[in-house]
Amino acid sequence: MQRGTQAVIWGIPLVAMQAFRESAVHELGATFNDIIYMSRPPAPRQAFLTPTNETPYVMLMLNTGDGPVVVEIPPASKTTLFFGTLADAWQFPLTDVGPSGEDAGKGGKYLFLPPGYKGDVPTGYFVFRSNTTHLYAALRPVSINGGTLAQAVAYSQTLKAYPLAQAAAPPPNRYIDASPISWNTLPQYDLSYFKLLSAAINDEPVQTRDLAMMGLLSSVGINKGQPFNPDPSTANALTQAASDGYDQMQRYFITPGKSFAPMWPGNQWQVFNVPRDQMVAGFPFETPDRLMIDERAGGYFGLAFFPKTLGKASFYLIGLRDQTGTLLDGKSTYRLRVPKDVPAAQFWSATVYDMKTKAMFANADRVSISSTQKSDLKVNADGSIDIYFGPKAPTDLASNWIPTGNDFFLWFRLYGPEERLFTKSWTLPDVERVAQ
Protein backbone atom coordinates (compact mmCIF):
# COMPACT_ATOMS: atom_id res chain seq x y z
CA MET A 1 0.00 0.00 0.00
CA GLN A 2 1.81 3.08 -1.31
CA ARG A 3 0.10 5.57 0.95
CA GLY A 4 1.05 3.54 4.00
CA THR A 5 4.67 3.40 2.88
CA GLN A 6 4.81 7.16 2.41
CA ALA A 7 3.15 7.65 5.81
CA VAL A 8 5.99 5.66 7.39
CA ILE A 9 8.60 7.94 5.84
CA TRP A 10 6.68 11.14 6.61
CA GLY A 11 5.96 10.19 10.21
CA ILE A 12 9.31 8.82 11.43
CA PRO A 13 10.32 11.74 13.71
CA LEU A 14 6.85 11.81 15.30
CA VAL A 15 6.61 8.04 15.68
CA ALA A 16 10.09 7.81 17.23
CA MET A 17 9.07 10.25 19.97
CA GLN A 18 5.77 8.45 20.55
CA ALA A 19 7.66 5.16 20.87
CA PHE A 20 10.02 6.78 23.36
CA ARG A 21 7.13 8.11 25.45
CA GLU A 22 5.10 4.88 25.48
CA SER A 23 8.16 2.81 26.33
CA ALA A 24 9.07 5.19 29.17
CA VAL A 25 5.56 4.85 30.57
CA HIS A 26 5.36 1.07 30.26
CA GLU A 27 8.94 0.05 30.99
CA LEU A 28 10.03 2.73 33.48
CA GLY A 29 6.72 3.76 35.00
CA ALA A 30 7.59 7.35 34.08
CA THR A 31 5.22 10.22 33.48
CA PHE A 32 5.46 13.89 32.53
CA ASN A 33 8.01 16.02 34.42
CA ASP A 34 9.78 12.95 35.81
CA ILE A 35 13.55 13.21 35.49
CA ILE A 36 14.76 10.02 33.78
CA TYR A 37 18.48 9.82 34.45
CA MET A 38 21.17 7.20 34.02
CA SER A 39 23.61 6.29 36.74
CA ARG A 40 25.86 4.80 34.04
CA PRO A 41 26.29 5.45 30.32
CA PRO A 42 23.80 3.60 28.08
CA ALA A 43 24.35 -0.13 27.64
CA PRO A 44 23.09 -2.40 24.84
CA ARG A 45 20.07 -3.35 26.97
CA GLN A 46 18.87 0.24 26.49
CA ALA A 47 17.85 0.32 22.83
CA PHE A 48 18.12 3.90 21.55
CA LEU A 49 18.94 5.26 18.11
CA THR A 50 22.75 5.74 17.97
CA PRO A 51 23.37 6.86 21.55
CA THR A 52 26.83 7.65 22.83
CA ASN A 53 27.92 5.35 25.62
CA GLU A 54 30.67 7.66 26.83
CA THR A 55 28.38 9.77 29.01
CA PRO A 56 25.10 9.12 30.84
CA TYR A 57 21.85 10.70 29.68
CA VAL A 58 19.04 12.63 31.30
CA MET A 59 15.63 12.63 29.59
CA LEU A 60 12.35 14.45 30.09
CA MET A 61 8.80 14.23 28.79
CA LEU A 62 6.71 17.41 29.05
CA ASN A 63 3.02 18.04 28.48
CA THR A 64 1.77 21.59 27.91
CA GLY A 65 -1.83 20.44 27.50
CA ASP A 66 -2.77 22.01 30.83
CA GLY A 67 -0.57 25.08 30.42
CA PRO A 68 3.06 26.24 30.17
CA VAL A 69 5.85 24.13 31.63
CA VAL A 70 9.16 25.20 33.18
CA VAL A 71 12.47 23.35 32.97
CA GLU A 72 15.20 24.57 35.32
CA ILE A 73 18.71 23.97 34.02
CA PRO A 74 21.34 24.13 36.77
CA PRO A 75 24.46 26.23 36.21
CA ALA A 76 27.56 24.34 35.15
CA SER A 77 29.51 23.14 38.17
CA LYS A 78 33.27 22.80 38.46
CA THR A 79 33.00 19.19 37.34
CA THR A 80 29.86 18.85 35.19
CA LEU A 81 27.80 20.70 32.62
CA PHE A 82 24.80 19.88 30.46
CA PHE A 83 24.84 19.50 26.69
CA GLY A 84 21.56 18.71 25.02
CA THR A 85 18.35 19.77 23.34
CA LEU A 86 14.64 20.22 24.03
CA ALA A 87 12.47 19.40 21.02
CA ASP A 88 8.83 19.24 20.06
CA ALA A 89 6.96 16.05 19.20
CA TRP A 90 8.22 16.22 15.61
CA GLN A 91 11.77 16.50 16.97
CA PHE A 92 12.06 20.09 15.82
CA PRO A 93 14.74 21.45 18.19
CA LEU A 94 13.40 24.37 20.21
CA THR A 95 16.58 25.11 22.12
CA ASP A 96 19.90 23.76 23.25
CA VAL A 97 20.87 24.09 26.90
CA GLY A 98 24.09 24.52 28.82
CA PRO A 99 27.14 26.27 27.32
CA SER A 100 25.73 25.90 23.79
CA GLY A 101 22.23 27.03 24.81
CA GLU A 102 20.43 30.18 25.89
CA ASP A 103 21.80 30.00 29.43
CA ALA A 104 25.44 29.80 28.19
CA GLY A 105 26.29 27.44 31.01
CA LYS A 106 25.02 29.78 33.73
CA GLY A 107 21.77 27.87 34.21
CA GLY A 108 18.29 29.29 33.93
CA LYS A 109 14.57 28.72 33.68
CA TYR A 110 13.27 27.63 30.27
CA LEU A 111 9.56 28.27 29.74
CA PHE A 112 7.64 26.31 27.10
CA LEU A 113 4.28 27.65 25.93
CA PRO A 114 1.62 25.40 24.37
CA PRO A 115 0.35 25.80 20.81
CA GLY A 116 -1.70 28.97 20.38
CA TYR A 117 -0.96 30.24 23.89
CA LYS A 118 -2.41 33.72 24.45
CA GLY A 119 -1.91 34.15 28.20
CA ASP A 120 0.55 36.32 30.05
CA VAL A 121 4.24 35.53 29.70
CA PRO A 122 6.23 36.24 32.89
CA THR A 123 9.69 37.73 32.88
CA GLY A 124 12.82 35.95 34.03
CA TYR A 125 12.53 33.00 31.63
CA PHE A 126 13.95 31.88 28.32
CA VAL A 127 10.64 31.57 26.45
CA PHE A 128 9.78 29.17 23.64
CA ARG A 129 6.52 28.65 21.81
CA SER A 130 5.84 25.10 20.69
CA ASN A 131 3.73 23.87 17.77
CA THR A 132 3.08 20.59 19.60
CA THR A 133 1.55 19.77 22.97
CA HIS A 134 4.24 17.32 24.02
CA LEU A 135 7.93 18.13 24.30
CA TYR A 136 10.99 16.01 24.94
CA ALA A 137 14.53 16.54 26.20
CA ALA A 138 17.71 14.53 25.89
CA LEU A 139 20.63 15.95 27.86
CA ARG A 140 24.10 14.68 28.68
CA PRO A 141 25.86 15.59 31.94
CA VAL A 142 29.40 15.94 30.61
CA SER A 143 32.30 15.71 33.06
CA ILE A 144 34.95 18.44 32.98
CA ASN A 145 38.10 19.20 34.94
CA GLY A 146 38.48 15.59 36.01
CA GLY A 147 34.89 15.22 37.17
CA THR A 148 33.66 11.74 38.03
CA LEU A 149 30.64 9.74 36.93
CA ALA A 150 29.22 10.02 40.46
CA GLN A 151 29.42 13.81 40.24
CA ALA A 152 27.72 13.77 36.84
CA VAL A 153 24.89 11.61 38.20
CA ALA A 154 24.45 13.89 41.22
CA TYR A 155 24.37 16.91 38.90
CA SER A 156 21.66 15.22 36.83
CA GLN A 157 19.45 15.14 39.90
CA THR A 158 19.50 18.93 40.18
CA LEU A 159 17.44 19.28 36.99
CA LYS A 160 13.82 20.33 37.63
CA ALA A 161 10.58 20.43 35.63
CA TYR A 162 7.13 21.65 36.73
CA PRO A 163 4.03 23.53 35.52
CA LEU A 164 4.32 27.30 35.39
CA ALA A 165 1.18 27.44 37.52
CA GLN A 166 3.20 25.92 40.38
CA ALA A 167 6.33 28.04 39.90
CA ALA A 168 5.90 29.80 43.24
CA ALA A 169 6.24 26.48 45.07
CA PRO A 170 7.37 23.79 42.61
CA PRO A 171 6.49 20.23 43.61
CA PRO A 172 9.44 17.87 44.11
CA ASN A 173 10.44 15.95 41.04
CA ARG A 174 10.66 12.19 40.84
CA TYR A 175 14.05 10.91 39.65
CA ILE A 176 14.08 7.53 37.88
CA ASP A 177 17.34 5.68 37.24
CA ALA A 178 16.98 3.90 33.88
CA SER A 179 20.41 2.23 33.95
CA PRO A 180 19.37 -1.07 35.58
CA ILE A 181 16.36 -1.45 33.27
CA SER A 182 16.12 -3.08 29.83
CA TRP A 183 14.45 -0.33 27.84
CA ASN A 184 13.57 -0.50 24.14
CA THR A 185 12.59 2.87 22.70
CA LEU A 186 12.82 1.86 19.02
CA PRO A 187 9.76 1.89 16.77
CA GLN A 188 9.05 -1.44 15.12
CA TYR A 189 8.37 -1.60 11.39
CA ASP A 190 5.12 -3.56 11.52
CA LEU A 191 1.48 -2.70 12.25
CA SER A 192 2.50 -1.23 15.61
CA TYR A 193 4.17 1.62 13.69
CA PHE A 194 0.75 2.82 12.51
CA LYS A 195 -0.70 2.45 15.99
CA LEU A 196 1.99 4.80 17.27
CA LEU A 197 1.39 7.18 14.39
CA SER A 198 -2.36 7.28 15.05
CA ALA A 199 -1.81 7.88 18.78
CA ALA A 200 0.62 10.72 18.12
CA ILE A 201 -1.68 12.39 15.60
CA ASN A 202 -4.50 12.26 18.12
CA ASP A 203 -2.22 13.83 20.73
CA GLU A 204 -0.93 16.73 18.64
CA PRO A 205 -2.36 19.66 16.67
CA VAL A 206 -2.35 19.18 12.91
CA GLN A 207 -0.03 21.74 11.33
CA THR A 208 -0.87 23.41 8.04
CA ARG A 209 2.15 21.87 6.34
CA ASP A 210 0.69 18.38 7.03
CA LEU A 211 -2.90 18.80 5.82
CA ALA A 212 -2.29 17.01 2.52
CA MET A 213 -0.77 14.02 4.31
CA MET A 214 -3.71 13.92 6.72
CA GLY A 215 -5.97 13.53 3.71
CA LEU A 216 -3.94 10.55 2.52
CA LEU A 217 -3.82 8.98 5.98
CA SER A 218 -7.58 8.92 6.08
CA SER A 219 -7.53 6.28 3.36
CA VAL A 220 -5.52 3.90 5.59
CA GLY A 221 -7.75 4.39 8.62
CA ILE A 222 -5.88 7.13 10.50
CA ASN A 223 -8.10 10.11 11.29
CA LYS A 224 -7.76 12.85 13.86
CA GLY A 225 -10.02 12.18 16.83
CA GLN A 226 -10.82 8.60 15.85
CA PRO A 227 -9.42 5.24 17.02
CA PHE A 228 -7.22 3.25 14.68
CA ASN A 229 -8.94 -0.07 14.03
CA PRO A 230 -8.02 -1.42 10.58
CA ASP A 231 -9.82 -4.42 9.13
CA PRO A 232 -7.69 -7.56 8.53
CA SER A 233 -7.01 -6.73 4.88
CA THR A 234 -5.86 -3.20 5.67
CA ALA A 235 -3.80 -4.44 8.61
CA ASN A 236 -1.95 -6.89 6.35
CA ALA A 237 -1.32 -4.20 3.76
CA LEU A 238 -0.02 -1.76 6.38
CA THR A 239 2.28 -4.39 7.86
CA GLN A 240 3.89 -4.73 4.44
CA ALA A 241 3.90 -0.93 4.03
CA ALA A 242 5.85 -0.56 7.27
CA SER A 243 8.48 -2.99 6.00
CA ASP A 244 8.64 -1.22 2.63
CA GLY A 245 8.99 2.14 4.34
CA TYR A 246 11.92 0.81 6.37
CA ASP A 247 13.57 -0.48 3.18
CA GLN A 248 13.19 2.88 1.45
CA MET A 249 14.66 4.78 4.39
CA GLN A 250 17.49 2.26 4.63
CA ARG A 251 18.36 2.82 0.97
CA TYR A 252 18.30 6.56 1.52
CA PHE A 253 20.50 6.15 4.60
CA ILE A 254 23.27 4.24 2.80
CA THR A 255 23.14 5.84 -0.68
CA PRO A 256 25.99 8.35 -1.17
CA GLY A 257 24.74 11.91 -1.44
CA LYS A 258 21.38 11.22 0.21
CA SER A 259 21.39 11.22 4.04
CA PHE A 260 25.11 11.96 4.14
CA ALA A 261 27.77 13.68 2.04
CA PRO A 262 31.60 13.47 2.17
CA MET A 263 33.36 15.57 4.78
CA TRP A 264 36.56 15.64 2.72
CA PRO A 265 37.04 15.07 -1.05
CA GLY A 266 38.16 11.53 -1.81
CA ASN A 267 37.49 10.39 1.77
CA GLN A 268 34.76 8.01 3.01
CA TRP A 269 33.86 9.85 6.24
CA GLN A 270 30.58 11.70 5.85
CA VAL A 271 28.43 14.34 7.54
CA PHE A 272 24.73 15.12 7.48
CA ASN A 273 23.69 16.17 4.00
CA VAL A 274 21.51 19.07 5.10
CA PRO A 275 21.62 22.48 3.39
CA ARG A 276 23.39 25.13 5.42
CA ASP A 277 20.26 27.28 5.64
CA GLN A 278 18.54 24.39 7.43
CA MET A 279 21.39 24.12 9.91
CA VAL A 280 21.31 27.85 10.60
CA ALA A 281 17.52 27.74 11.06
CA GLY A 282 17.76 24.84 13.53
CA PHE A 283 16.67 21.97 11.26
CA PRO A 284 13.04 22.79 10.45
CA PHE A 285 13.33 20.70 7.25
CA GLU A 286 11.08 23.25 5.57
CA THR A 287 11.72 25.68 2.73
CA PRO A 288 9.37 28.28 1.20
CA ASP A 289 8.61 25.67 -1.46
CA ARG A 290 8.40 22.29 0.23
CA LEU A 291 8.61 20.10 3.32
CA MET A 292 11.86 18.13 3.10
CA ILE A 293 10.28 14.75 3.88
CA ASP A 294 13.05 12.46 2.58
CA GLU A 295 15.83 14.56 4.07
CA ARG A 296 14.07 14.65 7.42
CA ALA A 297 13.46 10.90 7.40
CA GLY A 298 17.04 10.27 6.34
CA GLY A 299 18.22 11.90 9.54
CA TYR A 300 15.64 10.72 12.06
CA PHE A 301 15.70 7.14 10.72
CA GLY A 302 19.03 6.70 12.48
CA LEU A 303 19.23 9.54 14.98
CA ALA A 304 17.15 11.28 17.61
CA PHE A 305 17.39 14.89 18.75
CA PHE A 306 19.19 17.05 16.23
CA PRO A 307 20.78 19.90 18.18
CA LYS A 308 19.56 23.43 17.57
CA THR A 309 23.13 24.41 16.70
CA LEU A 310 25.12 21.61 15.09
CA GLY A 311 28.83 21.48 15.77
CA LYS A 312 29.03 23.88 18.69
CA ALA A 313 29.21 21.32 21.50
CA SER A 314 30.00 18.19 19.48
CA PHE A 315 30.50 17.09 15.90
CA TYR A 316 29.70 13.73 14.32
CA LEU A 317 31.34 11.91 11.45
CA ILE A 318 29.64 8.78 10.11
CA GLY A 319 31.53 5.87 8.62
CA LEU A 320 29.49 3.58 6.39
CA ARG A 321 32.20 2.35 4.00
CA ASP A 322 35.82 1.26 3.93
CA GLN A 323 38.59 2.88 1.91
CA THR A 324 37.35 1.21 -1.30
CA GLY A 325 33.80 2.55 -0.91
CA THR A 326 32.39 -0.84 0.15
CA LEU A 327 29.82 -0.92 2.94
CA LEU A 328 31.19 -2.19 6.26
CA ASP A 329 30.17 -5.77 7.01
CA GLY A 330 30.16 -7.86 10.15
CA LYS A 331 32.40 -10.64 8.89
CA SER A 332 35.47 -8.63 7.89
CA THR A 333 38.12 -7.01 10.08
CA TYR A 334 38.82 -3.28 9.77
CA ARG A 335 41.28 -0.77 11.19
CA LEU A 336 40.84 2.93 11.88
CA ARG A 337 44.06 4.82 12.58
CA VAL A 338 43.12 7.79 14.75
CA PRO A 339 45.78 10.52 14.50
CA LYS A 340 47.45 11.93 17.59
CA ASP A 341 46.13 15.44 17.03
CA VAL A 342 42.32 15.02 16.92
CA PRO A 343 40.76 18.52 17.09
CA ALA A 344 38.54 17.77 20.09
CA ALA A 345 39.06 19.93 23.16
CA GLN A 346 37.34 17.43 25.46
CA PHE A 347 37.58 13.96 23.94
CA TRP A 348 36.80 11.82 20.89
CA SER A 349 35.07 8.47 20.58
CA ALA A 350 34.45 5.81 17.93
CA THR A 351 31.22 3.82 18.36
CA VAL A 352 29.78 0.84 16.48
CA TYR A 353 26.06 0.49 15.67
CA ASP A 354 24.00 -2.30 14.14
CA MET A 355 23.12 -1.36 10.57
CA LYS A 356 19.71 -2.99 10.87
CA THR A 357 18.46 -1.41 14.10
CA LYS A 358 20.68 1.73 14.31
CA ALA A 359 21.18 0.86 17.99
CA MET A 360 24.06 -0.76 19.85
CA PHE A 361 24.65 -4.44 19.22
CA ALA A 362 22.49 -6.39 21.65
CA ASN A 363 24.48 -8.06 24.44
CA ALA A 364 27.78 -6.55 23.27
CA ASP A 365 30.54 -6.27 25.88
CA ARG A 366 32.05 -3.21 24.21
CA VAL A 367 30.65 -0.84 21.61
CA SER A 368 33.10 2.06 21.65
CA ILE A 369 36.63 3.27 22.29
CA SER A 370 37.49 6.83 23.25
CA SER A 371 40.47 9.02 24.05
CA THR A 372 39.46 8.89 27.71
CA GLN A 373 40.62 5.25 27.67
CA LYS A 374 44.06 6.06 26.26
CA SER A 375 45.93 4.59 29.22
CA ASP A 376 44.33 1.20 28.48
CA LEU A 377 45.07 1.24 24.74
CA LYS A 378 48.12 0.35 22.71
CA VAL A 379 49.45 3.58 21.23
CA ASN A 380 51.68 3.77 18.15
CA ALA A 381 55.11 5.40 18.26
CA ASP A 382 53.79 8.52 16.53
CA GLY A 383 50.97 8.90 19.06
CA SER A 384 48.23 7.57 16.78
CA ILE A 385 45.87 4.84 17.94
CA ASP A 386 44.70 1.90 15.82
CA ILE A 387 41.13 0.77 16.51
CA TYR A 388 39.99 -2.58 15.12
CA PHE A 389 36.46 -3.69 14.26
CA GLY A 390 35.49 -7.27 13.48
CA PRO A 391 34.10 -10.53 14.80
CA LYS A 392 37.43 -11.54 16.36
CA ALA A 393 40.13 -9.55 18.14
CA PRO A 394 43.47 -9.25 16.32
CA THR A 395 46.36 -10.99 18.07
CA ASP A 396 47.62 -8.99 21.08
CA LEU A 397 45.26 -6.10 20.29
CA ALA A 398 42.10 -6.97 22.22
CA SER A 399 42.36 -3.67 24.11
CA ASN A 400 41.99 -1.78 20.82
CA TRP A 401 39.16 -3.93 19.41
CA ILE A 402 35.38 -3.43 19.15
CA PRO A 403 33.42 -6.62 18.30
CA THR A 404 30.93 -6.67 15.42
CA GLY A 405 29.43 -9.84 13.90
CA ASN A 406 26.57 -8.10 12.07
CA ASP A 407 26.79 -5.41 9.41
CA PHE A 408 27.56 -2.12 11.09
CA PHE A 409 28.43 1.54 10.77
CA LEU A 410 30.43 3.98 12.89
CA TRP A 411 30.01 7.35 14.50
CA PHE A 412 33.24 9.21 15.22
CA ARG A 413 32.35 11.95 17.69
CA LEU A 414 34.44 14.98 18.56
CA TYR A 415 33.46 16.72 21.79
CA GLY A 416 34.49 20.35 21.91
CA PRO A 417 35.33 20.45 18.18
CA GLU A 418 38.12 22.84 17.26
CA GLU A 419 38.67 25.13 14.29
CA ARG A 420 40.96 22.72 12.41
CA LEU A 421 37.96 20.44 11.90
CA PHE A 422 35.82 23.12 10.28
CA THR A 423 38.61 24.54 8.12
CA LYS A 424 39.32 20.95 7.06
CA SER A 425 43.02 21.33 7.73
CA TRP A 426 42.73 18.07 9.68
CA THR A 427 41.54 14.77 8.18
CA LEU A 428 40.42 11.49 9.72
CA PRO A 429 41.82 8.57 7.68
CA ASP A 430 39.46 6.09 6.09
CA VAL A 431 38.53 2.81 7.73
CA GLU A 432 40.63 0.09 6.08
CA ARG A 433 39.78 -3.56 5.59
CA VAL A 434 42.69 -5.66 6.86
CA ALA A 435 43.61 -9.34 6.74
CA GLN A 436 42.81 -11.26 9.90
Sequence and secondary structure as in RCSB ss.txt:
>XXXX:A:sequence
MQRGTQAVIWGIPLVAMQAFRESAVHELGATFNDIIYMSRPPAPRQAFLTPTNETPYVMLMLNTGDGPVVVEIPP
ASKTTLFFGTLADAWQFPLTDVGPSGEDAGKGGKYLFLPPGYKGDVPTGYFVFRSNTTHLYAALRPVSINGGTLA
QAVAYSQTLKAYPLAQAAAPPPNRYIDASPISWNTLPQYDLSYFKLLSAAINDEPVQTRDLAMMGLLSSVGINKG
QPFNPDPSTANALTQAASDGYDQMQRYFITPGKSFAPMWPGNQWQVFNVPRDQMVAGFPFETPDRLMIDERAGGY
FGLAFFPKTLGKASFYLIGLRDQTGTLLDGKSTYRLRVPKDVPAAQFWSATVYDMKTKAMFANADRVSISSTQKS
DLKVNADGSIDIYFGPKAPTDLASNWIPTGNDFFLWFRLYGPEERLFTKSWTLPDVERVAQ
>XXXX:A:secstr
 HHHHHHHHHHHHHHHHHHHHHHIIIII   TT EEE SS   TTEE SS  SSS  EEEEEE TTS EEEEE  
  SSEEEEEEEEETT  EEEEEGGGSTTTTS EEEEEE TT  S   SSSEEEE SSSEEEEEEEEEE TT  HH
HHHHHHTT EEEEGGGTTS     EEE TTS EE    SSHHHHHHHHHHHHHS   GGGHHHHHHHGGGT  TT
S     HHHHHHHHHHHHHHHHHHHHHHHSTTSSEEESSTT   EEE   HHHHHTTS  B SS B HHHHHHHH
TS     SSTTSSEEEEEE B TTS B  SSSEEEEEE TT  EEEEEEEEEEETTTSS  TT S  EEEGGGGG
GS B TTS EEEEEESS  TT GGGEEE  S EEEEEEEEEE HHHHTT S     EEE  
